[in-house]
C-alpha cells in the first residue's frame, strides 16, 4: 500500500548518494548541466529522498514493471514561480509521487527530492509539471503531480499513477506463481477558471458535460453532436476544450 509522507525535511547540504530500490538499475548519460540558481537557493526546494527509499523497502523479490515513468534521468528546467532555477535532470517516481532531481547526470552525484511546494514546477516535454491539489472521481481530495496540457479558462491536466500489486505464490505444481507488479495508469483532470477545484475527467462526453457550468452545457452538447465527437482520448478532449475556450 502506498504510504504518504506528510512532512519534508529540507537539507542544507547535498545528499551523498543513495541505494537503488525496487530492483531498478541506474542508467546515466555523461552530459552535465549548468544551473542558474545558487546552491543556497536550490537547497530551499530540494530535500532528502531517504524517506521515500523506506517506502519501497517492503517490496522484495522480482517485480514486473517499474515505479518510474522514465528509468533514466532526463533533462528539464526547474522553476520556482516564474523564476528559472536552471537546467536539471529528473526522474519521476509515480508510485511515491516524488520527483528525483540531479544537477548533473553523473552517476557519482547524490539524488535529491523535489519539495512538495506548489510554486515549484519542472518542464516535461515542453509542458509544466507541478504539485497540485485535485479531486478524483470518487470525490477524494488528493495532492500529487499533474502535467498541464492546455491553457485557457478550461485547462486540462494529466496524471500518471503507478500502483503496486503483491504477487501470489503458486498453490500447487499445476498453477504458476503470479509475480508482484507495478501497473501504470493515466488520469485526466479539468480545471475551470473561477471554480476553486480541479476534478478528475473521465473520458466520456457526459462526464465533461457534467463538469462544465450550467450556461455552457447546451452549447457543448450541440457542438459534440454536430461534429460527431466522441471524447475517448487526450486529443479529443483538447479539441473540445479549445471550443469552450473560444466561447
Rosetta blueprint (number, residue, H / E / L):
1 X L
2 X L
3 X L
4 X L
5 X L
6 X L
7 X L
8 X L
9 X L
10 X E
11 X L
12 X L
13 X L
14 X L
15 X L
16 X L
17 X L
18 X L
19 X L
20 X L
21 X L
22 X L
23 X L
24 X L
25 X L
26 X L
27 X L
28 X L
29 X L
30 X L
31 X L
32 X L
33 X L
34 X L
35 X L
36 X L
37 X L
38 X L
39 X H
40 X H
41 X H
42 X H
43 X H
44 X L
45 X L
46 X E
47 X E
48 X L
49 X L
50 X H
51 X H
52 X H
53 X H
54 X H
55 X H
56 X L
57 X L
58 X L
59 X L
60 X L
61 X L
62 X L
63 X E
64 X E
65 X L
66 X L
67 X L
68 X E
69 X L
70 X L
71 X L
72 X L
73 X L
74 X E
75 X E
76 X E
77 X E
78 X E
79 X E
80 X E
81 X L
82 X L
83 X E
84 X E
85 X E
86 X E
87 X E
88 X E
89 X E
90 X E
91 X E
92 X E
93 X E
94 X L
95 X L
96 X L
97 X L
98 X E
99 X E
100 X E
101 X E
102 X E
103 X L
104 X L
105 X L
106 X L
107 X L
108 X L
109 X L
110 X L
111 X L
112 X E
113 X E
114 X E
115 X L
116 X L
117 X L
118 X L
119 X L
120 X E
121 X E
122 X E
123 X E
124 X E
125 X L
126 X L
127 X E
128 X E
129 X E
130 X E
131 X E
132 X E
133 X E
134 X E
135 X E
136 X L
137 X L
138 X L
139 X L
140 X L
141 X E
142 X E
143 X E
144 X E
145 X E
146 X E
147 X E
148 X E
149 X L
150 X L
151 X L
152 X L
153 X L
154 X E
155 X E
156 X E
157 X E
158 X E
159 X E
160 X E
161 X E
162 X E
163 X E
164 X E
165 X E
166 X L
167 X L
168 X E
169 X L
170 X L
171 X L
172 X L
173 X L
174 X L
175 X L
176 X L
177 X L
178 X E
179 X L
180 X E
181 X E
182 X E
183 X E
184 X E
185 X E
186 X E
187 X E
188 X E
189 X E
190 X E
191 X E
192 X E
193 X L
194 X L
195 X L
196 X L
197 X L
198 X E
199 X E
200 X E
201 X L
202 X L
203 X L
204 X L
205 X H
206 X H
207 X H
208 X H
209 X H
210 X H
211 X H
212 X L
213 X L
214 X H
215 X H
216 X H
217 X H
218 X H
219 X H
220 X H
221 X H
222 X H
223 X H
224 X H
225 X H
226 X H
227 X L
228 X L
229 X L
230 X L
231 X L
232 X L
233 X L
234 X H
235 X H
236 X H
237 X H
238 X H
239 X H
240 X H
241 X H
242 X H
243 X H
244 X H
245 X H
246 X H
247 X L
